[in-house]
């Protein structure tokens, strides 16, 4: 009874959990149990001889009564501020600087962490987070919210009064919760984070026990279904782990330097209790999760701060937000490297049986590991350390753990400064001479990125804006957020949809399109987005020439032939000894018109029309162009059969590169006249199906 009196709200929490479990099995049984417990607790309260016991049992009786009423009449009306009008506008204003200043996929990571936009992270990267056991960093849950509160509490504890520490942490949690949208799951996470922060701020076990018990009793008492909510279970177990396991694990790891010990203890304390729930619900356990979190979790608070600073400053000036934006990008890049490296390790993730019974078994195994594991690891480490004899010269002392921790902090700060200085130097560094063209691997569509003398040109954008943004993020330096010219050859989705996304995320100098752009939904969206971005728009036709720096973009089509039903731009880029012909989706009639002046088609690099579709003019076009290399942008196993055997036969002895086999293809001509071709140039995995259907893989 003494233990109960130290945490008088514990019976209320235990009763609420028992009632909620009974409600999940049979609602009537849950109501009966709630009434029974309310009566028993009321009798105990009346029979108690002292005030402490009366308060304990009265609280338990009250929670049991509330549980009975909530089950009988339904839970209390919920609230959801995810789409409250003023907050929607504020979140959009805060997200805009992140979209403008941070390339993908790092930009998606930052928006997911700062603003809760988890959908901003592409499917491949989200899978890597899951395999490495770090998905909680992207979810607005009690885990990452508690990490934020814990970081604030640990920094402030001992430096200011506990009341001020508690106020700071609670304020940060509440502000963050409202900002990301106060959905029920976020509200539960916020309650758990407040409990953890108060416990760390005051450092009093009775207050911590009561706060956690009150949070559990309140949330489960007013809504019994919360006991089966995965988010609630993960929030509660992670919070309990941080409060009750952090110090014991840290003491067991006393042989480690302080900074490493605290980081490892915090990570293990918050992660280990959640393993049984994750395994039971999802049927998968990440074997690399503790190590991945040990490296990834310390990146989370500074990344969140840098991202928040970028959002806040960017609302007033994008120029002011560039420096924190570069820091946020560097931290997000490091996080992505950690996650993808961990996910790529052999046996990083293991499939296991799922279900409640399996969860109980996993819980027992974790409990055994928590009880015996740290002591065993400590003894093993001391045994190994005892065999090592450090030799040092007379008068030289090995640094203490305190000094090692301080040096580690200074080293981290120096690393951040180096990253920022390196980024600034890269901005000011002169750009190399020559021309570099990338055929971006965007699936079944066209997207060609051209760079020269600090200028950037993008011809078409493929069918998927997210894929194009990822390709641009992997191809351009993070500080380059401007594209001087974007060219839409014609208004079909496999050429235009990606460009519409670029208009949202990059500063664009001028947008060109063919005279007589084919009307439709794509053309309408293209025009609307250009108008909203306030980008200069030009319709061009054959005979016009566009000068971009010292390069010339000659327009060869359309020429106004009424027999061409869908006018498509045909462009010839020339800079010094380099030339490249972009055929777009020129129809056979347009090809015949071009062949009337074959001398204008000669180019060093050739992009065949319509992704290598069959054409009666395939051979005459190759004879007229006389290319040194050909590039075909095409989706893997597309339903159209592109590129066709006829096109490939016409290219014959011309070295031909295809994005479906070679990934992103880079053609680089430097100061010399030599053309260097590199395949799989940015290392991104192949794109998913995107918005255009693909045939199933060949068997």
C-alpha positions in Angstrom: 0.0 0.0 0.0 3.0 2.3 0.6 3.9 2.1 -3.1 0.3 2.9 -4.1 0.3 5.9 -1.8 3.4 7.2 -3.4 1.5 7.1 -6.7 -2.2 7.5 -5.7 -3.4 7.7 -9.3 -1.9 4.3 -10.2 -5.1 2.4 -9.2 -7.2 4.8 -11.4 -4.9 4.1 -14.4 -4.9 0.3 -13.8 -8.7 0.3 -13.5 -9.2 2.3 -16.7 -6.9 0.0 -18.6 -8.7 -3.1 -17.3 -12.1 -1.6 -18.2 -10.9 -0.7 -21.7 -9.6 -4.2 -22.3 -12.9 -5.6 -21.2 -14.8 -3.2 -23.5 -12.8 -4.4 -26.4 -13.8 -8.0 -25.7 -17.5 -7.3 -24.9 -18.9 -3.8 -24.3 -21.5 -5.0 -21.8 -18.9 -6.8 -19.8 -16.8 -3.7 -19.8 -19.7 -1.6 -18.5 -20.4 -4.2 -15.8 -16.7 -4.2 -14.7 -16.7 -0.4 -14.6 -19.7 -0.3 -12.4 -18.3 -3.0 -10.1 -14.9 -1.3 -9.8 -16.5 2.1 -9.2 -18.5 0.5 -6.3 -15.5 -1.3 -4.9 -13.3 1.8 -5.1 -16.1 4.0 -3.5 -16.4 1.5 -0.6 -12.6 1.6 -0.1 -12.7 5.4 -0.1 -15.4 5.5 2.6 -13.5 2.9 4.7 -10.2 4.6 4.4 -8.9 6.1 7.7 -6.7 8.9 6.3 -7.0 11.6 3.6 -4.3 10.2 1.2 -6.1 6.8 1.0 -9.5 8.5 0.5 -8.2 10.6 -2.4 -6.5 7.6 -4.0 -9.7 5.5 -4.1 -12.0 8.4 -4.9 -9.9 9.1 -8.0 -10.1 5.5 -9.0 -13.9 5.4 -8.5 -14.3 8.6 -10.5 -12.3 7.2 -13.5 -14.2 4.0 -13.4 -17.5 5.9 -13.4 -16.3 8.1 -16.3 -15.3 4.9 -18.2 -18.7 3.4 -17.6 -20.5 6.5 -18.9 -18.2 6.9 -21.9 -18.8 3.3 -22.9 -22.6 3.5 -22.3 -23.2 6.9 -24.0 -20.2 7.0 -26.3 -16.9 8.8 -25.9 -16.8 12.6 -25.4 -17.0 14.6 -28.7 -13.6 14.7 -30.3 -11.8 17.7 -31.7 -9.5 18.0 -34.7 -7.6 21.1 -35.5 -5.8 19.7 -38.5 -7.8 21.8 -40.9 -8.7 24.8 -38.8 -8.7 27.8 -41.2 -6.1 30.1 -39.7 -3.8 27.2 -38.9 -4.0 25.9 -42.4 -2.8 29.2 -43.7 0.0 29.4 -41.2 1.2 25.9 -42.0 1.2 26.6 -45.7 3.2 29.8 -45.1 5.7 27.9 -43.1 6.0 25.1 -45.6 6.6 27.4 -48.6 10.2 28.4 -47.6 11.0 24.7 -47.1 9.7 23.8 -50.6 11.5 26.7 -52.1 14.9 26.4 -50.4 15.4 22.6 -49.9 15.7 20.1 -52.7 14.2 16.7 -52.6 14.3 14.2 -50.9 15.9 16.1 -48.0 13.1 18.8 -48.3 10.5 16.1 -47.7 12.3 14.8 -44.6 12.5 18.3 -43.1 8.8 19.0 -43.9 7.8 15.7 -42.3 9.7 16.4 -39.1 8.9 20.1 -38.7 5.3 20.3 -40.0 4.1 16.7 -39.9 3.9 16.3 -43.7 4.8 12.7 -43.8 3.4 12.3 -47.3 6.2 14.5 -48.5 8.6 11.6 -48.1 8.7 9.4 -51.1 7.8 5.7 -50.8 11.3 4.4 -51.3 12.8 6.6 -48.6 9.8 5.8 -46.2 10.5 2.1 -46.7 14.2 2.7 -45.7 13.0 4.5 -42.6 10.8 1.5 -41.8 13.5 -1.1 -42.4 16.0 0.8 -40.2 13.5 1.2 -37.4 13.6 5.0 -37.6 10.0 5.7 -38.9 9.1 7.3 -35.6 11.3 10.3 -36.5 8.8 11.1 -39.3 5.6 10.4 -37.5 4.0 13.0 -35.3 3.9 10.7 -32.3 4.8 10.6 -28.7 8.2 9.3 -29.5 9.6 12.2 -31.5 7.5 14.8 -29.6 9.0 13.4 -26.4 12.4 13.6 -27.9 11.9 17.3 -28.5 10.7 17.8 -24.9 13.5 15.7 -23.5 16.1 17.7 -25.4 14.7 21.0 -24.1 14.5 19.6 -20.5 18.0 18.1 -20.5 19.5 21.4 -21.8 17.6 23.5 -19.3 17.8 21.2 -16.2 20.3 22.4 -13.7 20.7 25.8 -15.4 17.3 27.3 -14.5 14.7 26.6 -12.0 12.6 23.4 -12.5 9.4 25.5 -12.9 11.0 27.5 -15.8 12.3 24.3 -17.4 8.8 22.7 -17.2 7.3 25.8 -18.7 9.7 25.9 -21.6 9.2 22.2 -22.4 5.4 22.3 -22.1 5.2 25.5 -24.2 7.4 23.9 -27.0 5.3 20.8 -27.0 1.9 22.6 -27.1 3.1 25.0 -29.8 4.4 22.2 -31.9 1.2 20.2 -31.4 -1.0 23.1 -32.5 1.2 23.8 -35.5 1.2 20.3 -36.9 -2.5 20.0 -36.5 -4.1 19.0 -33.2 -5.6 15.7 -34.3 -6.5 13.2 -31.6 -3.3 11.2 -32.2 -1.2 14.3 -31.9 -3.1 15.3 -28.7 -2.3 12.0 -27.1 1.3 12.3 -28.1 1.4 15.8 -26.7 0.1 14.6 -23.3 2.7 11.9 -23.1 5.5 14.4 -24.1 4.3 16.8 -21.4 4.4 14.0 -18.8 8.0 13.1 -19.8 9.2 16.7 -19.8 7.7 17.4 -16.4 9.3 14.2 -15.0 12.7 15.2 -16.4 12.3 18.8 -15.3 11.4 18.1 -11.6 13.2 14.8 -11.3 10.7 13.6 -8.7 9.6 10.0 -9.1 6.2 10.4 -7.3 5.3 13.3 -9.5 6.4 11.4 -12.6 4.4 8.3 -11.6 1.3 10.3 -10.9 1.6 12.3 -14.2 1.9 9.2 -16.3 -0.9 7.5 -14.5 -3.2 10.5 -14.9 -2.4 10.7 -18.6 -3.2 7.0 -19.2 -6.3 7.1 -17.0 -7.7 10.2 -18.7 -7.1 9.1 -22.3 -8.3 5.5 -21.8 -11.1 6.5 -19.5 -12.8 8.9 -21.9 -12.2 6.6 -24.9 -11.8 2.9 -24.3 -10.8 2.4 -28.0 -7.5 4.2 -27.3 -6.2 1.0 -25.7 -6.1 -0.6 -29.1 -4.7 2.5 -30.9 -1.1 1.8 -32.1 -0.1 5.5 -31.7 -1.3 5.6 -28.1 0.5 2.4 -27.2 3.8 3.5 -28.8 3.5 6.9 -27.2 2.8 5.5 -23.7 5.6 2.8 -23.9 8.2 5.2 -25.3 7.3 7.8 -22.6 7.5 5.2 -19.9 10.8 3.9 -21.2 12.3 7.4 -21.2 11.1 8.0 -17.6 11.9 4.7 -16.0 14.6 3.0 -18.1 16.8 5.9 -19.0 18.7 6.3 -15.7 19.1 2.5 -15.0 20.4 1.9 -18.5 22.7 4.9 -18.2 24.1 3.5 -14.9 24.7 0.1 -16.5 26.6 1.8 -19.3 28.8 3.8 -16.9 32.0 2.5 -18.6 31.2 4.6 -21.7 32.0 8.3 -22.1 29.2 10.6 -20.9 28.0 11.9 -24.3 27.8 8.4 -25.8 26.3 6.9 -22.7 23.5 9.4 -22.5 22.7 9.2 -26.1 22.7 5.4 -26.1 20.7 5.2 -22.9 18.0 7.6 -24.2 17.7 5.8 -27.5 17.5 2.3 -25.9 15.1 3.5 -23.2 12.6 4.9 -25.8 13.1 2.2 -28.4 13.2 -1.1 -26.6 9.7 -0.9 -25.0 8.1 -0.3 -28.4 9.7 -3.3 -30.0 7.0 -5.8 -28.9 4.2 -3.5 -30.1 5.8 -2.9 -33.5 6.5 -6.6 -33.9 3.0 -7.7 -32.9 1.2 -5.1 -35.1 3.4 -5.0 -38.2 5.0 -8.4 -38.1 8.5 -7.0 -38.6 11.4 -6.1 -36.4 14.4 -3.9 -37.4 17.6 -5.6 -36.2 19.6 -2.4 -36.8 17.2 -0.1 -35.1 19.2 0.5 -31.9 22.4 1.4 -33.8 20.5 3.4 -36.4 18.7 5.4 -33.8 21.9 5.9 -31.8 23.2 7.9 -34.8 19.9 9.3 -36.2 18.3 10.5 -33.0 21.0 13.1 -32.1 20.5 14.6 -35.5 16.8 15.1 -34.8 16.7 18.1 -32.5 19.2 20.3 -34.5 17.5 19.3 -37.7 14.2 20.3 -36.3 15.6 23.6 -35.0 17.3 24.4 -38.3 14.1 23.5 -40.2 11.9 25.6 -38.0 14.3 28.5 -38.3 14.2 28.2 -42.1 10.4 28.2 -42.0 10.1 31.2 -39.7 12.8 33.3 -41.4 11.5 32.3 -44.9 8.1 33.8 -44.2 9.8 37.2 -44.1 12.8 36.7 -46.4 14.1 33.8 -48.4 17.5 35.3 -48.5 17.7 35.3 -44.7 16.5 31.7 -44.6 19.2 30.4 -46.9 21.8 29.8 -44.2 19.6 27.8 -41.8 18.2 26.1 -44.9 21.6 24.9 -45.9 22.2 23.6 -42.4 18.9 21.9 -42.4 19.7 20.3 -45.8 23.1 19.1 -44.5 21.5 17.5 -41.4 18.7 15.9 -43.4 21.3 14.6 -45.9 23.3 13.0 -43.0 20.0 11.5 -41.6 19.2 10.1 -45.0 22.6 8.6 -45.4 22.3 6.9 -41.9 18.8 5.6 -42.7 19.6 4.3 -46.2 22.9 2.8 -45.1 21.2 1.0 -42.1 18.3 -0.2 -44.3 20.7 -1.6 -46.8 22.6 -3.8 -44.4 22.0 -7.6 -44.6 19.1 -8.7 -42.3 18.3 -5.1 -41.5 14.7 -6.0 -41.1 13.3 -9.4 -40.1 9.7 -10.7 -40.6 8.3 -12.2 -37.4 4.9 -13.7 -36.4 2.3 -11.0 -35.5 -0.7 -10.9 -33.2 -1.4 -10.3 -29.5 0.0 -13.6 -28.3 3.2 -13.0 -30.2 3.3 -9.5 -28.7 3.2 -11.0 -25.2 6.1 -13.3 -26.1 8.1 -10.4 -27.5 7.4 -8.3 -24.4 8.7 -11.1 -22.2 11.9 -11.4 -24.3 12.5 -7.6 -24.1 11.9 -7.6 -20.3 14.5 -10.4 -19.9 16.9 -8.4 -22.2 16.4 -5.3 -20.1 16.9 -7.1 -16.9 20.0 -9.1 -17.8 21.4 -7.4 -20.9 23.0 -4.2 -19.7 24.8 -6.0 -16.8 26.1 -8.7 -19.2 27.3 -6.1 -21.7 28.9 -4.1 -19.0 30.8 -7.2 -17.7 31.8 -8.1 -21.2 33.1 -4.6 -21.9 35.0 -4.5 -18.7 36.5 -7.9 -19.3 37.7 -6.8 -22.8 38.9 -3.4 -21.5 40.9 -5.2 -18.7 42.9 -6.9 -21.4 43.9 -3.6 -23.0 46.9 -1.8 -21.6 47.1 1.8 -22.5 50.7 3.1 -22.9 51.5 6.7 -22.6 54.7 8.7 -22.2 55.6 10.1 -18.8 53.8 13.3 -18.1 51.0 12.6 -20.6 47.5 11.9 -19.1 44.7 10.3 -21.0 41.6 12.6 -21.3 38.8 12.1 -18.9 35.2 11.2 -20.0 34.2 14.8 -19.3 36.9 16.2 -21.5 36.1 13.6 -24.2 32.4 14.7 -24.1 33.4 18.3 -24.4 35.7 17.6 -27.3 33.0 15.6 -29.0 30.7 18.6 -28.7 33.3 21.0 -30.1 34.0 18.5 -32.9 30.3 18.4 -33.8 30.1 22.2 -33.8 33.2 22.4 -36.0 31.7 19.9 -38.3 28.5 22.0 -38.7 30.7 25.1 -39.3 32.7 23.2 -42.0 29.5 22.1 -43.7 28.1 25.6 -43.7 31.4 27.1 -44.9 31.7 24.5 -47.5 28.3 25.3 -48.8 29.0 29.0 -48.9 32.3 28.4 -50.7 30.5 26.2 -53.2 28.0 29.0 -53.9 30.8 31.5 -54.6 33.1 29.0 -56.4 33.3 29.6 -60.2 31.3 27.1 -62.3 33.2 24.8 -64.6 33.3 25.4 -68.3 31.6 23.1 -70.8 28.1 21.7 -71.2 26.5 19.0 -69.1 23.2 17.3 -70.1 21.4 14.8 -68.0 18.6 12.6 -69.4 16.7 12.3 -66.1 15.2 8.9 -65.3 11.6 9.9 -64.8 9.9 6.8 -66.2 7.8 6.9 -69.3 8.4 10.5 -70.2 11.0 13.1 -71.2 13.1 15.3 -68.9 16.4 16.8 -70.0 18.5 19.0 -67.7 21.1 21.2 -69.3 23.8 23.1 -67.4 26.5 25.4 -68.8 28.3 28.5 -67.5 26.0 28.8 -64.4 22.8 28.6 -66.5 20.2 25.9 -66.3 17.7 24.7 -68.9 15.1 22.0 -68.5 13.3 20.5 -71.5 10.1 18.7 -70.4 9.5 17.2 -67.0 8.1 13.7 -67.2 4.9 12.4 -65.7 5.6 12.5 -62.0 6.4 15.8 -60.2 7.8 14.0 -57.1 10.2 11.9 -59.2 11.4 15.0 -61.2 12.0 16.9 -58.0 14.0 14.0 -56.6 16.1 13.8 -59.8 16.7 17.6 -59.7 17.6 17.4 -56.0 20.2 14.6 -56.8 21.6 16.4 -59.9 21.8 20.1 -58.8 23.6 21.5 -55.8 21.3 22.3 -52.9 21.8 26.0 -53.2 20.8 26.1 -56.8 17.1 26.8 -56.7 16.7 28.6 -60.1 16.1 27.2 -63.6 16.6 29.9 -66.2 14.5 28.3 -69.0 11.9 25.5 -68.9 10.6 24.3 -72.2 7.3 22.3 -72.7 7.4 20.6 -76.0 3.6 19.8 -75.9 0.8 19.5 -73.3 0.8 15.8 -72.7 1.1 14.5 -69.1 4.3 12.5 -69.8 6.1 15.7 -70.7 4.3 18.4 -68.7 3.2 17.2 -65.2 6.7 17.3 -63.8 7.3 20.9 -65.1 4.1 22.0 -63.2 5.8 20.8 -60.0 9.0 22.6 -60.9 7.0 25.9 -61.2 5.9 25.4 -57.6 9.4 24.7 -56.1 12.0 26.6 -58.2 12.5 30.1 -59.4 12.0 30.0 -63.1 13.2 32.7 -65.5 11.1 32.0 -68.6 8.8 29.2 -69.7 8.5 28.5 -73.5 5.9 26.4 -75.3 4.9 25.8 -79.0 2.6 28.2 -80.8 -0.8 26.5 -80.9 -0.3 24.5 -77.7 -2.8 21.6 -77.7 -5.7 22.5 -75.4 -6.8 20.3 -72.5 -6.6 19.8 -68.8 -2.8 19.7 -68.9 -2.5 22.9 -70.8 -4.9 24.6 -68.4 -2.9 23.5 -65.4 0.3 24.6 -67.1 -1.1 28.1 -67.7 -2.6 28.5 -64.3 0.7 27.5 -62.6 2.7 29.9 -64.7 0.3 32.7 -63.8 0.5 32.0 -60.1 4.3 31.8 -60.2 4.5 35.1 -62.2 6.8 33.5 -64.7 7.4 35.0 -68.2 5.6 32.9 -70.8 6.6 32.7 -74.5 5.0 30.8 -77.3 7.6 30.1 -80.0 7.6 28.7 -83.5 10.0 27.6 -86.2 12.7 30.1 -87.1 12.9 31.7 -83.7 16.2 31.6 -81.7 16.5 32.0 -77.9 19.9 33.0 -76.5 20.7 31.7 -73.0 24.1 33.0 -72.0 26.5 32.1 -74.8 24.3 29.2 -75.9 21.6 29.3 -78.6 18.3 27.4 -78.6 17.0 27.2 -82.2 13.3 26.4 -82.6 12.9 24.1 -85.7 9.2 23.2 -85.1 6.2 23.8 -85.1 6.1 25.5 -88.5 2.3 26.0 -88.7 1.6 23.0 -90.9 -2.2 22.4 -90.5 -1.7 18.7 -91.1 0.2 18.4 -87.7 -2.6 17.8 -85.2 -0.4 18.1 -82.0 2.3 20.8 -82.5 5.4 19.8 -80.6 8.6 21.8 -80.1 11.7 20.6 -81.8 14.8 22.3 -80.3 18.4 22.4 -81.3 20.8 23.5 -78.6 24.2 24.8 -79.7 27.1 26.0 -77.6 30.6 26.0 -79.1 31.3 22.6 -80.6 28.4 21.0 -78.7 25.0 20.5 -80.2 22.0 18.5 -79.3 18.6 17.9 -81.0 15.5 17.4 -78.9 12.7 16.0 -81.1 9.9 16.0 -78.5 6.9 14.1 -79.8 7.2 15.3 -83.4 4.6 13.6 -85.5 5.5 11.9 -88.8 4.2 14.9 -90.8 6.3 17.2 -88.6 9.3 14.9 -89.3 8.7 15.0 -93.0 8.6 18.8 -92.8 11.9 18.9 -91.0 13.6 16.7 -93.5 12.9 19.3 -96.2 15.9 21.2 -94.6 18.1 18.3 -93.4 21.1 20.5 -92.9 19.5 22.2 -89.9 19.2 18.9 -88.1 22.9 18.0 -87.7 23.7 17.5 -84.0 26.3 15.7 -81.9 23.6 14.2 -79.5 20.2 13.1 -80.8 17.0 12.5 -78.9 14.7 10.5 -81.2 11.0 11.5 -81.5 8.3 10.1 -79.2 10.6 8.0 -76.9 11.8 5.9 -79.8 8.4 5.1 -81.4 8.2 3.5 -84.8 8.4 6.0 -87.7 8.7 5.8 -91.4 11.4 8.5 -91.2 13.6 6.9 -88.6 16.5 6.2 -91.0 16.4 9.5 -92.9 16.4 11.4 -89.6 19.5 9.6 -88.3 21.2 10.2 -91.7 20.4 13.9 -91.5 21.4 14.3 -87.8 24.6 12.2 -88.0 24.9 12.0 -84.2 27.8 10.8 -82.2 25.4 9.5 -79.5 21.7 9.1 -79.0 19.6 9.2 -75.8 16.1 7.8 -75.4 14.1 8.7 -72.3 11.7 5.8 -71.7 10.0 3.9 -68.9 11.0 0.3 -68.0 8.7 -2.3 -69.6 6.3 0.4 -70.7 3.0 -0.7 -72.3 3.9 1.1 -75.6 6.9 -1.0 -76.6 9.2 2.0 -76.7 11.8 2.1 -78.0 10.7 0.1 -81.0 13.0 -2.3 -83.0 12.7 0.0 -86.0 14.1 3.0 -84.1 17.0 0.9 -82.6 17.8 -0.5 -86.1 17.9 3.0 -87.6 20.3 4.1 -84.9 22.5 1.1 -85.9 26.1 1.9 -85.0 25.3 5.1 -83.1 26.0 4.5 -79.3 22.5 4.6 -77.8 21.7 5.2 -74.1 18.3 4.5 -72.6 17.0 5.6 -69.2 15.1 2.3 -68.7 18.4 0.4 -68.7 21.0 3.0 -67.9 19.1 5.2 -65.3 19.9 8.9 -65.5 22.4 9.4 -68.4 24.9 12.2 -68.1 26.7 13.6 -71.2 29.5 16.0 -70.3 31.6 18.0 -72.8 34.2 20.0 -70.9 36.8 22.5 -72.3 38.0 19.8 -74.8 35.8 18.5 -77.6 35.6 15.1 -76.0 32.1 13.9 -75.0 32.0 11.8 -71.8 28.9 9.7 -71.1 28.1 8.3 -67.7 25.2 6.1 -66.9 23.3 5.8 -63.5 24.7 9.2 -62.9 22.9 10.1 -59.7 22.5 6.7 -58.1 18.7 7.0 -57.6 16.7 3.8 -57.7 14.4 3.3 -60.7 11.2 5.2 -60.6 7.9 3.7 -59.7 5.0 3.5 -62.1 4.0 7.1 -61.6 0.9 8.4 -63.2 1.2 6.3 -66.4 0.4 2.6 -66.3 3.2 0.1 -66.9 3.0 -3.5 -68.1 3.8 -6.2 -65.5 7.5 -7.4 -65.5 8.3 -9.9 -68.1 8.6 -13.5 -66.9 
